[in-house]
């Protein structure tokens, strides 16, 4: 099972990368700990790697049984992600899959590959940036050019702290999610 408190791992096997990219997709807008448990249950079927299991099952039925939510979005992602080279894909290649946006693609790449300069602009990061005095920070994840502008603010702050984007992201998430997760 993916541990939301320790998502950074630059040495994942192919099956571990497959599980992690699925986690990145299912956690969008949801409780990380709850979705991790639901994904674990979802994957307790069939034989083989997570992607091999997906092609062996009635995907929509299993998504509904697992109560992961966002069924049509996840169905589309799961059907298309199995064709992606997870070790070498770019953020743009992931974002070409309907249902995967900048936040999800960057979450996967930042926490599965070393030295990545991306920001995962979730509500925790946005609130943190706002608390530093940055003006005009939205409450929810922006898209397109605005995402990239705010991403540069986060990367500047990481550099100022001599931290990687992955380390700063996880630190902020842990600090700010405690009140939501009951940790």
C-alpha positions as CSV (number, residue, x, y, z in Angstrom):
1,X,0.0,0.0,0.0
2,X,1.2,3.5,-0.7
3,X,2.0,5.5,2.4
4,X,0.9,9.1,1.8
5,X,3.4,10.2,4.4
6,X,6.3,8.7,2.4
7,X,5.4,9.1,-1.2
8,X,8.9,10.0,-2.4
9,X,10.8,6.9,-3.7
10,X,13.2,7.2,-6.6
11,X,13.9,3.4,-6.8
12,X,10.4,2.0,-7.5
13,X,10.1,-1.1,-9.6
14,X,7.8,-1.1,-12.6
15,X,4.9,-2.6,-10.6
16,X,5.5,0.0,-7.9
17,X,5.5,2.8,-10.4
18,X,2.2,1.4,-11.8
19,X,0.6,1.4,-8.3
20,X,2.0,4.9,-7.6
21,X,0.6,6.5,-10.8
22,X,-2.8,4.9,-10.0
23,X,-2.5,6.4,-6.5
24,X,-1.7,9.9,-8.0
25,X,-4.8,9.6,-10.1
26,X,-7.2,8.4,-7.4
27,X,-6.0,10.9,-4.7
28,X,-6.9,14.0,-6.7
29,X,-9.3,16.0,-4.6
30,X,-9.7,13.2,-2.0
31,X,-8.3,12.1,1.3
32,X,-4.9,10.5,0.6
33,X,-5.0,8.0,3.4
34,X,-8.6,6.9,2.6
35,X,-7.8,6.6,-1.1
36,X,-4.7,4.6,-0.5
37,X,-6.7,2.0,1.4
38,X,-9.4,1.9,-1.3
39,X,-6.7,1.5,-4.0
40,X,-5.1,-1.3,-2.1
41,X,-8.5,-3.1,-2.0
42,X,-9.0,-2.3,-5.7
43,X,-5.7,-4.1,-6.5
44,X,-6.5,-7.2,-4.4
45,X,-7.7,-9.0,-7.4
46,X,-6.2,-11.1,-10.2
47,X,-2.6,-11.9,-10.8
48,X,0.4,-9.8,-11.9
49,X,1.3,-6.2,-11.8
50,X,-1.3,-3.5,-11.3
51,X,-1.6,-2.8,-15.0
52,X,-1.9,-6.6,-15.8
53,X,-4.7,-6.7,-13.3
54,X,-6.5,-3.8,-14.9
55,X,-6.7,-5.6,-18.2
56,X,-8.0,-8.8,-16.6
57,X,-11.1,-7.3,-14.8
58,X,-14.3,-5.5,-15.5
59,X,-12.8,-2.2,-14.7
60,X,-15.9,-0.1,-14.2
61,X,-17.4,-2.7,-11.9
62,X,-14.2,-2.9,-9.8
63,X,-13.9,0.9,-9.6
64,X,-17.5,1.0,-8.2
65,X,-16.9,-1.9,-5.8
66,X,-13.8,-0.1,-4.5
67,X,-15.7,3.1,-3.9
68,X,-12.8,5.2,-5.3
69,X,-15.3,7.7,-6.8
70,X,-14.8,9.7,-10.0
71,X,-15.6,6.5,-11.9
72,X,-15.7,7.9,-15.5
73,X,-12.5,9.9,-14.9
74,X,-10.6,7.0,-13.4
75,X,-11.9,4.5,-16.0
76,X,-10.5,6.7,-18.8
77,X,-7.2,7.2,-17.0
78,X,-6.8,3.5,-16.0
79,X,-7.6,2.4,-19.6
80,X,-5.0,4.8,-21.1
81,X,-2.2,4.9,-18.5
82,X,-1.4,1.2,-19.1
83,X,0.2,2.2,-22.5
84,X,2.6,4.8,-20.9
85,X,6.3,4.3,-20.3
86,X,6.3,5.3,-16.7
87,X,10.0,5.4,-16.3
88,X,10.5,7.9,-19.1
89,X,7.2,9.8,-19.7
90,X,7.0,13.5,-19.6
91,X,4.5,15.6,-17.7
92,X,3.0,16.5,-21.1
93,X,2.6,12.9,-22.1
94,X,0.7,12.1,-18.8
95,X,-1.4,15.3,-19.3
96,X,-2.4,14.0,-22.7
97,X,-4.6,11.4,-20.9
98,X,-8.0,12.9,-20.2
99,X,-8.4,13.3,-16.5
100,X,-4.7,13.9,-15.7
101,X,-3.8,17.5,-15.2
102,X,-0.7,19.4,-14.3
103,X,-1.0,18.6,-10.6
104,X,-1.3,14.9,-11.0
105,X,1.4,14.6,-13.7
106,X,3.8,16.6,-11.5
107,X,3.0,14.6,-8.4
108,X,3.9,11.4,-10.1
109,X,7.2,12.7,-11.7
110,X,8.3,14.7,-8.7
111,X,8.0,11.9,-6.2
112,X,9.3,9.1,-8.5
113,X,12.3,10.7,-10.1
114,X,15.2,12.6,-8.5
115,X,16.0,16.2,-9.2
116,X,12.6,17.2,-10.7
117,X,11.6,20.9,-10.8
118,X,7.9,20.7,-10.6
119,X,5.3,21.9,-8.0
120,X,2.3,20.0,-7.0
121,X,-0.1,22.9,-6.6
122,X,-2.7,21.4,-4.3
123,X,-4.6,23.4,-1.6
124,X,-1.8,22.8,0.9
125,X,0.9,24.4,-1.3
126,X,-1.4,27.2,-2.4
127,X,-2.3,28.1,1.2
128,X,1.4,27.9,2.2
129,X,2.4,30.3,-0.6
130,X,-0.4,32.7,0.4
131,X,0.8,32.5,4.0
132,X,4.2,33.7,2.8
133,X,2.6,36.9,1.5
134,X,2.3,36.1,-2.2
135,X,-0.7,38.0,-3.6
136,X,-3.3,36.6,-5.9
137,X,-2.9,32.9,-5.0
138,X,-6.0,31.0,-5.8
139,X,-7.6,28.6,-3.3
140,X,-7.9,25.8,-5.8
141,X,-5.4,24.5,-8.4
142,X,-5.1,26.7,-11.4
143,X,-4.3,25.5,-14.9
144,X,-2.3,26.4,-17.9
145,X,0.0,29.4,-17.8
146,X,-1.2,30.4,-14.3
147,X,-0.2,27.0,-13.0
148,X,3.3,27.5,-14.4
149,X,3.6,31.1,-12.9
150,X,2.7,29.9,-9.4
151,X,4.9,26.8,-9.9
152,X,7.9,29.1,-10.3
153,X,7.1,30.8,-6.9
154,X,7.1,27.4,-5.2
155,X,10.4,26.4,-6.9
156,X,11.9,29.7,-5.8
157,X,10.9,29.0,-2.2
158,X,12.3,25.5,-2.4
159,X,15.6,26.9,-3.7
160,X,15.7,29.5,-1.0
161,X,15.4,26.7,1.6
162,X,18.0,24.5,-0.2
163,X,15.3,21.8,-0.5
164,X,14.2,19.7,-3.4
165,X,10.7,20.2,-4.7
166,X,9.8,16.7,-3.5
167,X,11.1,17.3,0.0
168,X,9.4,20.7,0.4
169,X,6.1,19.4,-1.1
170,X,6.0,16.5,1.4
171,X,7.0,18.7,4.3
172,X,4.2,21.1,3.7
173,X,1.7,18.4,3.0
174,X,2.5,16.6,6.3
175,X,2.3,19.9,8.3
176,X,-1.0,21.0,6.7
177,X,-2.8,17.7,6.2
178,X,-2.6,16.7,9.9
179,X,-5.6,18.8,10.8
180,X,-7.6,17.2,7.9
181,X,-6.4,13.6,8.4
182,X,-6.5,13.4,12.2
183,X,-2.9,12.3,12.3
